[in-house]
Amino acid sequence: MIENLPKNLIEFIKSGEGTMVEYKEAKKALPNNLFETVCSMLNRNGGHIFLGIKDDSKIIGIYKDYVKTMKKEFVDLCNNSEKIFPTVHLDIKEYIYEGKHILYIYVHESSDVHKTANKIYDRNEDGDFDITNNTTQISNLYVRKRSTYIENKIYPFATMDDLRTDLIETARQMASNRTSNHPWARMSNKEMLRSAGLYEKNLENGKEGFNLACILLFGKDDVIASALSYYKTDAVLKIKDIERYDDRDDIRTNLLDSYNRLTNFIKKHLNDKFYLEDNQRINVRDVIARELCANLLIHREYSNPYPAKLTITSNSIITENANKPRTIGYIDLNNYSPYPKNPKIAGFFKEIGLADELGSGIRKIAKYTKIYSDGKDPLFRDDEIFIANIPLSNNAEFINNKELRNMILAFIKDSSNGRTRQEINNYIYPKMNGDMTFKNNKIRTSLTYLRKKGLIKNKNTYTNPVWIIK
């Protein structure tokens, strides 16, 4: 079923064309000048392209029978280095607006300088303009890109041996699972990395090689440490021991494994909570964990040695990462214009399904925090250190191993007939944080400990135990 155009995109249409908004008439085919606009937006501040709308904002739509072909052609051209170089991965989405089919393309600001048909385009309020023969403007464009994005730093002596090829294969499979017939499936490792902008050539100084984004995504741990000696992400739990910590994961590895370890840390220590949305059962905690951890890693300013942090307390989850702020203060989500910190890393996370469009992560966190935390709102502060504060509800306790064993022992003592495993689960689960697998393992470990200490015994069968005091 084709979705109606979202309200935030309708506002872009109503606001008219500008530096970041472009309408194009397209009934049966992609416009001839489409990639001039794609190129200019990649080189400038990104933007929104609507196909099926005239320059005067009149909705004319696209003929339904041509939509599928146009979408496929756009994706193919994005991966054609003769059409756009470096190649880029952009989504093109079909929506219904005022009863007509339109296509929407979100173009992120790129950390590369792009060409189309061997020409370089930039953008201003008047549209796209060719700067190929203007050496001053081209030089300024390169300087702006290089000074803004440390992820572009090239390491000319890094080789494929410095990367984890198993992770490259995992990422290729994730992209293929997300998009059938994904171009990466047919590429060699180096071709795939070049396609993703992770292997490049600096046209200013001639240096060529893997960039920092590639090292952070796929580098072996010692290679990452060599490139960024201060690089680390700290995940801590502070419930009982607030001076130090109750649990900690000191993470100094690639971004993909870092993402998994961070999300697992949240799942380990926080209750899951399910919510029915459009007849689909959603684990709200997992959605928050996914978006929070992806944002922490994608939008970190890697030139700053301040470590990224994830802290779970009794009443909140707090993430902190170094940042280059555009404004100082708390973010108003009703008047929020996101901008990319590391477009290559963000684009790669999006391509393998670990992130969505720029800005959607914070909005998802805000939406699902209300559900998870009984109506409470998260806070996001833009500053030299970007801080996200996700409040937690107070209906769950944090229990350490000793407390858990004592609770189970007291519960068994309270019954002269003993307790089945299901009875123990039903009693303990609501008092614990973490997912079902974590809770089950903790209870099993506690029962084993109590049995080995001679405090309880099983009076029934091995497969259907009933625990009593020994």
N, C-alpha and C positions, 0 to 999 in steps of 0.2 A: 504494500500500500504506500502510495506517495504522500509524503508529509506536506502539510501547509507550511508556507514560509514563516519561520519564527519571528516573533515580535521585534527582536533586536535587529534583524535584517530588514524588516519593514521600515524601521526608523532610518536606516541608511538610505533606502530608496527615497523616503520623504525628504531627506536632507539635501538631496541633489548631488550632482557630480562634484568632485574635488580631487585633491591630491591622492586621497585614499579610497575614492569611490568612482567607479567607471561603469557606464551602461553601454551595451552594444546590441545592435539589431542583428538577430540571427534566427531565421526561420527554418532553414534546411541544412545549414552548414556552419562551421566555425568561421568567424570573421577573418579576413585576410590579415588584419593588423592586430589580432588578438595577442600574439606573442611579443609584439612591441610593448604592449601594456604590461604583460607579465614580466618582461625583462626590466622595464623601468620601475615597476613596483618592487621587484626583488632588489634592485640597486638603491632604491630610496627607502621608504618607511613601511613597505608592504601595503596591502589594501584589499578591497573587495570588488570583484568583477561580477556583473549581472548580465547574462545573455538572455535576450528576449525582451529588452527594454530599450526604447528609443532615447535619444539625447534629451528630449523634452520631458522625460520621465513617463511617457505613455507606455503602458504594458501591452505589448503586441503578442508576446508568447512565442514558443517554438512549436512547430508541428510535431505532434506526439510520435509519429512513426520515425522521426529522424533523431530523436533524443539519444537512443542507445548507441547509434553509430557515432554521433558527435562526442559522446562521453569517451568511447573507446579511442577515437582518434586523438582526443586531447591527451589522454594518458600516454599513448604511444609517442606523441610528439614531445612530451615532457622528458621522455627517456631517449630522445634522438639528439645526439650532440651536434648535429648539423642544424637543428632548429633552435636549441637553447643550450648554451655552454657556459659553465658546467651544467650538466643535466640537473633536473630538480624533480622532487616528488610532491605533487599537489593533488588535492582531491577536487573533484567536480561533482556537485550534488544537484539532484533534480528536486524541485519543489513546485507546489501549486500556489499561485497567487492570483486573486481575482478571477478564478476559474481557468487560468492559463498556465501552461507549463513553462517554467523558466529554469535556467541553469545558473548555479552560483559557484564561484571559485574564490577561496580565500588564499591570498598570496602573502606569505610571511616575509618580513625583511630578512634578506640573506646576508651572511657574513662574507660572501664572495662578490666579485664583480662579474656580472653575467653579460653574455652577448647573444643576439639573435640574428641569424643570417649574416654573421660576422660583423655586426654593428652593435655598439654600446648605446643603450638608451637610459636617460634619466627622466625624472618627472617633476612637474610643478603644477600649479593650479590650472594652467592652460592645457595640460595633457602630457603626452610623451614627446620627448625631443631627442634627436640623434646627436650624441656628443663625440662620435668616433674620431673626428678630426680636430677636436678641441683638447689639446694636450693638457692644458691647465685644469680643466674640469675633470678629465680622467685621472690626473694625478691627485686632485683633491678627493676624488671618490675612493681611490685606493688608500690614501692616508686615513680617511675617515673609517673605512672598514678595518684596517689593520690596528688602528689605535683603540677602536671600540671593542674588538673581539679577540681576546687572548687565545680562544680556541683555534684561531687561524695559524698560530705559530708553527712553523715547519721545522721538523727534525730531519735534516737531509741524510744523516747517517743511520737512522733507524731502518731496520729491515723487517721482512715478514717473520723472521725468526724471533723478533722481539714481541710479536703478537700471539695471542692465543687463538689458533685456527679453529679450535673446538667451539669457542664462543661465536666466531664468525659464522660457522655452520648453524649454530643454534639460532642466531639472529636471522639468517637466511630462511630457516624453516618457519620462524615466527611470522616473518613478512609474507611468506607463501601461504601460511594458514589463514592469514588475515585477508589476503587478496589473491584470488586464483590467477594462475598464469603470471605471477609477479616477475618482472624482468630479472631480478636478482637470482632467480632459480636457474637461469641459463648462463650466468656470468661466472668467471673465475673469481677467486677471492680478491685479487687486486682490481679487477674490473668493477666488482661490487663496491669496494671501498672508494674507488675513483668516482663511481656513479653517485655515491652518497656524499661526495665532497670531503672525504676523509684522506684522500691522497690528491695533492694539488701542486701546482707550480706558481710561484710568486713571480709575476711578470715584471716587478720592479727590480729585483735583484737576481733573478734566474734560479733561485733555490727551488728544489723539487723534492717532495717526499711526503711521508705521513705527517699529519698535523697533530696538535695537542688533543683535539677532539677524538681522533682515532686512538691515540695512546690511552686516553682516559676510558674509552669504551672497550678496547680490546687488548691493551698492554698487559704484559706479565707484571706481577707485583713489583719486582725489582726495577723494571723499566719505568713504571709510573713513579716510583720513589726517586729515580734518577732525574726524571723530567720535572717533578714537583716534590721537593723533599719534605715540604710541610703538609702535604695532602693527607687528610684523614676525615672520617665522619664518625662522630661519637653518639652512640645510642645508650641512654641510661634510664634506669627505673629508680625513682626516689619516693618511696612510700614510708617505710619504717626508718631507714637510715638516711635522713635528708641531708646530713652533713657530707656523707660520701655517696653511697648508692647501694641498692639492693641487688641490682643486676646491671650488667654492662656489656656492650659489644663494641670493641675498638676496631673500626672498619678501615682498612687501608688496601683496598683492592679495586678492581675495575667497576665501572658504574653499573653494569648489568648485575653482577653479583652483589654489589652494594645495595641496589634496589631490592633484591630478594631478601637480603639479611635485615634490612630496615622494616620491610613489610611484615616479615616473620616475627620481628621483635614486638611489633604492635599486636599482632595476632596472639602472640604468646601471653601477653599481659592484659589484654582487654577483652571483655565479653563480646561475642558476636551478637548481632541483632538483625532480625529479618523484617523486610518491608515489602508489601505487595504493590507493584507499580505496573499498570497496563497488563495485568494478569501474569506478571513475571515476579518471581521471588528473588529479592535482592538482599545480599548481606551488606548492610549499611556500613558496618565497621570496616569491611574489606574495601569498599569504595573509597571511604575516607583515607584509609591507609595507602591505597594505590595513588590517589591524587596528591596527598601530602608528601609522600616520599619521592614521587616523580618531580614535583615542584622543587623540593629541596635540592635535588641533584642537578636538574636541568638549569635552574636559574641562579645557581651559585656563581659568584665572581671569583674565578680560579686564580686571578692574579693576586688576590688577597690571602695571606696565610691564616686568617681566622678559620678555625675548623667548623665544618657544618655540624649541627647538633640536633638531636631528637631527644627530648626529655619527657618522660611520663611521670606525672605526679598523681596525688590522690584526687585532684579535681581538674586536671587539664593535660593535654598533649601540647608541647611547645617545640616548634622547630626554629632554628636560627641559621642563617647563611649570609656570608659576605655579599655585598650588593653595591651597585652603582645606581643610586636613587634618582628618579626624575622629579619626585616631589618628596617632601618630608612630612610624615604624619600618618594617621590611620586611613586606610583605603575605604572610600565610599563605593560600594559595589554598584550603586545606581548611576554612578558617574565615573566609571573606571575604564581607562584605555590601556590595555596591556601592551608591553613591548618586549621583544625577544632579547634575552641576555646572551644565550649561546644557541643561535639558530641551527647550527649543524647538529649539535647534540639533541636539541628539541625535535628537529626534523627526523632524526634517527629513531628516537623514542616513539614518535608518532607512527613512523613507518612499521614498527614491529608491534604496535598495539599497546604500548605502555603509557601513552599519553594521547590527548585529543588536541583540538585546535587551541591556539594561544588564548589564554584567558578563561577557557572552559574549566580548568582545574580548580581555580579559586571559587568559581561559581558553584561547581559541584560540591566542594567542601562545605560551602555555606548552606546549600540546600539540604544535604544529608546530615549535617551536624544538628540541625533543628530536630530531625527525626531521631537521631541517635542520643541526643543529650536533652531530651524533653523540652524542646522549644528554645534552647539557649543559642545565642549567635556567636560565631567565631570572630576573632579580631585579627586583622592583618595590618602590620605597620611597615611602611616603606621608609627605610633609612639606610645608613651605611651598613647596618646589620638588619636584614629583613627578618621580621618575626611573625610567625603564625601561631595563634593561641586558640586551641580547640577545647572548649569546656567539656567536662564530663559530668554525667548525672551522678548522683550520690547513692544510687540504689544497688551498688555492688561493692563488695569488700575485696581488699587485696590480702591474700592469705599466704604466709610462708609455709615451708614444709612441716615445721614442728607444730604450728597451729592446725594445719590440716590433719595431721595424725591424731592430735588430741581431740579434734572435732569428731573424727570417725570413731575413735575409741569410745567417746562419751555417748555417741549415737547407738553404738552396739550395746553398751552397758545398759542403756535405757530400755532394752527389750529382753524379756526372759526367754523368748523363742528364737532370738538371733535375728540377723539382718541379711537379706539377700543383696546381691550386688546392685540390682535395680533400685531397691529401696535406698541404698547408700547413695547411688547416683542422683536420685530424685531429691534427696535431702541436701547434698553437697553442691550440685551444679549451680543453683541460683546464687550461691555465696562465693563463687569463684569467677575470676576473669580468665579469658582465653577461649580458644575455639574448642569444639567437642573433642577433637583428638588430643589436644593438650590436657584438658580436664580428665579425660579417661586415663591417660598415661600417668598423671599425677596421683589419681586415686588408686590405680593398680600398684604403683610404686609404694604408696603409703601402706596399703594392705600387706604387701610383701614384707615391708619393714616390720610391721606390727606382728606378723606371723613368725618371722625369724627371731624376734625378740621374746617370743613366748607369751605375748600378751593376748593373742586371739587364736582361734583354731576353726577349721571348717568341719561342721558336723554333717555335711551332706556330700554329694558327689563332686568330683573335680570340675565337671562341666557345668554344674549348677550349684555353686557353693552357697552355704548359709553360715555366716560368721557369728561366733559366740565368744564370750570372754573365757579365756583358758584358766 
